[in-house]
Amino acid sequence: MSGATIVLMWEARAVEGRGGELLEWARARSAELSREPARSELLRAQQDRVLVMTWWPEASYGDDLPELPEPDAALITRAVHRWRFEAVG
C-alpha cells in the first residue's frame, strides 16, 4: 500500500478530572513530533478522553511514523489505544 495516506489515531482516557491536563500534554507532545504531519487534529470527548489524529501522505501501514508516547501512568486510566487507517477518497 505504498503511496497511500496513513492516518494515525491515538486515544487516551485521563484519570477523572484530569482531562484538561491530558489535553495540554497531548498538545505539547504533538508539537514535539520528529516530523510535522500533513494534517493533525486534537479532540476531546466525554469521560476525559483525548484523541489525536495525524495524516501522513505517501506512507504505508508498516512505515515508522512519529507517534505520541504513553503519558505518565498516573495521568491515564488505561494504556493508550492506537490505530492506523488508510485514507480513502
N, CA, C and O of each residue as an XYZ file, in Angstrom:
356
protein
N       0.809     -1.196      0.000
C       0.000      0.000      0.000
C       0.845      1.249      0.000
O       0.480      2.249      0.618
N       1.928      1.206     -0.661
C       2.810      2.363     -0.730
C       2.123      3.505     -1.450
O       1.380      3.288     -2.407
N       2.370      4.708     -0.994
C       1.821      5.878     -1.640
C       0.459      6.295     -1.119
O      -0.134      7.231     -1.655
N      -0.055      5.636     -0.097
C      -1.343      5.992      0.488
C      -1.144      7.075      1.547
O      -0.017      7.398      1.922
N      -2.247      7.623      2.013
C      -2.198      8.498      3.184
C      -2.605      7.655      4.381
O      -3.712      7.122      4.441
N      -1.690      7.548      5.328
C      -1.950      6.793      6.552
C      -2.329      7.788      7.650
O      -1.677      8.814      7.845
N      -3.401      7.448      8.355
C      -3.873      8.275      9.461
C      -3.606      7.512     10.746
O      -4.088      6.395     10.932
N      -2.833      8.126     11.630
C      -2.573      7.535     12.942
C      -3.570      8.115     13.932
O      -3.805      9.323     13.968
N      -4.146      7.239     14.726
C      -5.111      7.664     15.727
C      -4.591      7.227     17.089
O      -4.244      6.063     17.290
N      -4.541      8.167     18.015
C      -4.037      7.947     19.374
C      -5.129      8.395     20.321
O      -5.598      9.529     20.222
N      -5.551      7.522     21.248
C      -6.633      7.882     22.161
C      -6.291      7.436     23.571
O      -5.849      6.309     23.798
N      -6.506      8.349     24.516
C      -6.234      8.047     25.922
C      -7.377      8.580     26.779
O      -8.065      9.530     26.405
N      -7.560      7.963     27.912
C      -8.569      8.411     28.871
C      -7.865      8.830     30.152
O      -7.137      8.051     30.768
N      -8.099     10.068     30.533
C      -7.457     10.625     31.726
C      -8.134     10.137     32.994
O      -9.295      9.729     32.989
N      -7.392     10.191     34.057
C      -7.966      9.981     35.374
C      -9.045     11.054     35.547
O      -8.874     12.186     35.095
N     -10.140     10.701     36.194
C     -11.269     11.619     36.345
C     -10.820     13.000     36.831
O     -10.085     13.129     37.810
N     -11.284     14.017     36.120
C     -10.970     15.393     36.472
C      -9.665     15.914     35.897
O      -9.332     17.082     36.096
N      -8.914     15.071     35.184
C      -7.621     15.498     34.649
C      -7.609     15.559     33.123
O      -6.546     15.553     32.502
N      -8.796     15.619     32.528
C      -8.894     15.677     31.077
C      -8.202     16.887     30.482
O      -7.553     16.776     29.442
N      -8.329     18.038     31.118
C      -7.656     19.243     30.630
C      -6.147     19.096     30.653
O      -5.456     19.547     29.739
N      -5.646     18.472     31.685
C      -4.203     18.237     31.794
C      -3.721     17.287     30.697
O      -2.672     17.508     30.092
N      -4.496     16.227     30.447
C      -4.137     15.285     29.378
C      -4.201     15.978     28.020
O      -3.346     15.746     27.165
N      -5.203     16.821     27.816
C      -5.325     17.556     26.555
C      -4.092     18.426     26.321
O      -3.544     18.432     25.219
N      -3.655     19.152     27.334
C      -2.465     20.005     27.196
C      -1.201     19.169     27.009
O      -0.301     19.560     26.266
N      -1.131     18.027     27.678
C       0.012     17.125     27.498
C       0.080     16.670     26.044
O       1.146     16.699     25.429
N      -1.064     16.249     25.493
C      -1.112     15.776     24.102
C      -0.780     16.901     23.130
O      -0.098     16.671     22.131
N      -1.248     18.106     23.407
C      -0.933     19.264     22.550
C       0.587     19.507     22.518
O       1.165     19.725     21.454
N       1.210     19.468     23.679
C       2.662     19.699     23.766
C       3.438     18.584     23.065
O       4.396     18.864     22.344
N       3.041     17.325     23.264
C       3.745     16.210     22.620
C       3.551     16.248     21.108
O       4.468     15.893     20.367
N       2.392     16.665     20.639
C       2.143     16.775     19.201
C       3.090     17.779     18.561
O       3.536     17.582     17.431
N       3.395     18.844     19.272
C       4.303     19.874     18.758
C       5.754     19.392     18.735
O       6.599     19.999     18.077
N       6.044     18.308     19.448
C       7.414     17.798     19.544
C       7.690     16.605     18.626
O       8.773     16.025     18.697
N       6.741     16.224     17.768
C       6.973     15.090     16.876
C       8.220     15.340     16.039
O       8.535     16.486     15.719
N       8.924     14.285     15.686
C      10.183     14.427     14.946
C       9.976     14.958     13.529
O      10.904     15.499     12.929
N       8.778     14.809     12.997
C       8.397     15.386     11.699
C       7.001     15.954     11.842
O       6.228     15.519     12.695
N       6.683     16.914     11.016
C       5.345     17.501     11.056
C       4.423     16.739     10.107
O       4.765     16.549      8.940
N       3.262     16.302     10.588
C       2.329     15.616      9.698
C       1.703     16.609      8.715
O       1.758     17.820      8.926
N       1.111     16.088      7.646
C       0.425     16.951      6.679
C      -0.781     17.612      7.330
O      -1.162     18.724      6.964
N      -1.370     16.929      8.284
C      -2.545     17.440      8.989
C      -2.596     16.775     10.349
O      -2.160     15.634     10.504
N      -3.122     17.477     11.328
C      -3.339     16.855     12.638
C      -4.579     17.456     13.281
O      -4.943     18.603     13.019
N      -5.210     16.669     14.116
C      -6.392     17.109     14.844
C      -6.268     16.644     16.281
O      -5.816     15.533     16.556
N      -6.674     17.509     17.187
C      -6.682     17.225     18.615
C      -8.135     17.373     19.063
O      -8.740     18.433     18.896
N      -8.687     16.303     19.631
C     -10.097     16.308     20.021
C     -10.242     15.816     21.445
O      -9.362     15.147     21.986
N     -11.372     16.164     22.041
C     -11.670     15.633     23.372
C     -13.096     15.107     23.373
O     -13.911     15.488     22.532
N     -13.388     14.229     24.324
C     -14.698     13.605     24.417
C     -15.068     13.448     25.885
O     -14.279     13.740     26.784
N     -16.274     12.984     26.096
C     -16.736     12.717     27.448
C     -15.801     11.732     28.131
O     -15.009     11.049     27.481
N     -15.905     11.672     29.432
C     -15.102     10.771     30.255
C     -13.615     11.108     30.180
O     -12.766     10.225     30.303
N     -13.305     12.400     29.976
C     -11.918     12.874     29.982
C     -11.041     12.137     28.976
O      -9.888     11.819     29.266
N     -11.593     11.863     27.787
C     -10.833     11.211     26.730
C     -10.243     12.249     25.783
O     -10.852     13.288     25.526
N      -9.054     11.959     25.269
C      -8.352     12.817     24.318
C      -7.972     11.978     23.110
O      -7.514     10.843     23.242
N      -8.170     12.554     21.926
C      -7.886     11.870     20.677
C      -6.979     12.755     19.834
O      -7.232     13.950     19.679
N      -5.922     12.162     19.292
C      -5.023     12.861     18.371
C      -4.977     12.054     17.084
O      -4.735     10.847     17.100
N      -5.215     12.739     15.963
C      -5.133     12.096     14.655
C      -4.118     12.853     13.821
O      -4.119     14.084     13.794
N      -3.249     12.114     13.136
C      -2.259     12.728     12.255
C      -2.306     12.046     10.900
O      -2.498     10.834     10.811
N      -2.129     12.836      9.841
C      -2.180     12.344      8.472
C      -0.781     12.350      7.869
O      -0.061     13.345      7.957
N      -0.400     11.220      7.252
C       0.931     11.044      6.679
C       0.809     10.583      5.224
O       0.633      9.391      4.973
N       0.898     11.512      4.256
C       0.791     11.123      2.849
C       2.012     10.329      2.384
O       3.087     10.390      2.980
N       1.805      9.584      1.303
C       2.880      8.783      0.701
C       3.504      7.833      1.717
O       4.723      7.679      1.776
N       2.650      7.202      2.514
C       3.127      6.274      3.550
C       2.448      4.918      3.355
O       1.558      4.764      2.519
N       2.885      3.954      4.139
C       2.244      2.647      4.159
C       2.081      2.212      5.613
O       2.689      2.795      6.512
N       1.266      1.195      5.839
C       0.972      0.748      7.203
C       2.222      0.454      8.017
O       2.270      0.763      9.207
N       3.215     -0.128      7.403
C       4.399     -0.558      8.131
C       5.457      0.513      8.342
O       6.468      0.253      8.995
N       5.250      1.709      7.805
C       6.255      2.768      7.938
C       6.442      3.197      9.391
O       5.510      3.147     10.194
N       7.643      3.612      9.706
C       7.972      4.132     11.022
C       7.573      5.613     11.030
O       8.319      6.468     10.553
N       6.404      5.899     11.571
C       5.876      7.260     11.591
C       5.894      7.804     13.016
O       5.714      7.042     13.966
N       6.108      9.103     13.179
C       6.140      9.686     14.521
C       4.786      9.549     15.231
O       3.744      9.876     14.665
N       4.816      9.072     16.447
C       3.599      8.896     17.240
C       3.793      9.486     18.630
O       4.918      9.614     19.114
N       2.699      9.837     19.253
C       2.764     10.314     20.625
C       3.138      9.158     21.540
O       2.743      8.018     21.293
N       3.888      9.439     22.587
C       4.257      8.384     23.542
C       3.108      8.119     24.518
O       2.045      8.733     24.427
N       3.339      7.207     25.436
C       2.401      6.968     26.538
C       2.569      8.099     27.561
O       3.698      8.456     27.898
N       1.483      8.656     28.051
C       1.599      9.621     29.144
C       2.011      8.904     30.436
O       1.999      7.675     30.505
N       2.364      9.665     31.425
C       2.663      9.109     32.742
C       1.455      8.293     33.200
O       0.316      8.733     33.042
N       1.692      7.128     33.756
C       0.618      6.228     34.176
C      -0.329      6.862     35.187
O      -1.494      6.471     35.263
N       0.141      7.825     35.958
C      -0.708      8.489     36.949
C      -1.737      9.418     36.301
O      -2.691      9.832     36.959
N      -1.554      9.747     35.024
C      -2.453     10.660     34.317
C      -3.587      9.931     33.592
O      -4.618     10.536     33.295
N      -3.408      8.644     33.306
C      -4.388      7.911     32.494
C      -4.975      6.713     33.250
O      -4.392      6.212     34.211
N      -6.147      6.274     32.782
C      -6.827      5.157     33.445
C      -6.486      3.806     32.841
O      -6.743      2.769     33.453
N      -5.908      3.810     31.642
C      -5.574      2.571     30.936
C      -4.519      2.885     29.886
O      -4.204      4.049     29.640
N      -3.987      1.860     29.282
C      -2.997      2.073     28.219
C      -3.634      2.830     27.054
O      -4.838      2.733     26.818
N      -2.823      3.568     26.349
C      -3.259      4.316     25.167
C      -3.713      3.333     24.089
O      -3.120      2.269     23.912
N      -4.766      3.702     23.378
C      -5.203      2.932     22.211
C      -4.629      3.597     20.974
O      -4.655      4.822     20.854
N      -4.113      2.798     20.057
C      -3.510      3.303     18.817
C      -4.047      2.499     17.635
O      -4.155      1.274     17.696
N      -4.379      3.210     16.561
C      -4.818      2.552     15.339
C      -4.189      3.231     14.151
O      -3.826      4.406     14.215
N      -4.059      2.493     13.066
C      -3.602      3.033     11.783
C      -4.698      2.773     10.752
O      -5.241      1.673     10.651
N      -4.999      3.811     10.002
C      -6.013      3.709      8.950
C      -5.430      4.209      7.648
O      -4.489      5.004      7.638
N      -5.989      3.743      6.559
C      -5.633      4.283      5.240
C      -6.778      5.185      4.810
O      -7.934      4.763      4.800
N      -6.463      6.423      4.456
C      -7.485      7.349      3.994
C      -7.969      6.914      2.613
O      -7.170      6.539      1.756
N      -9.264      6.968      2.410
C      -9.853      6.626      1.120
C     -10.670      7.810      0.618
O     -11.332      8.494      1.399
N     -10.619      8.044     -0.670
C     -11.314      9.197     -1.242
C     -12.590      8.784     -1.814
O     -13.326      9.615     -2.346
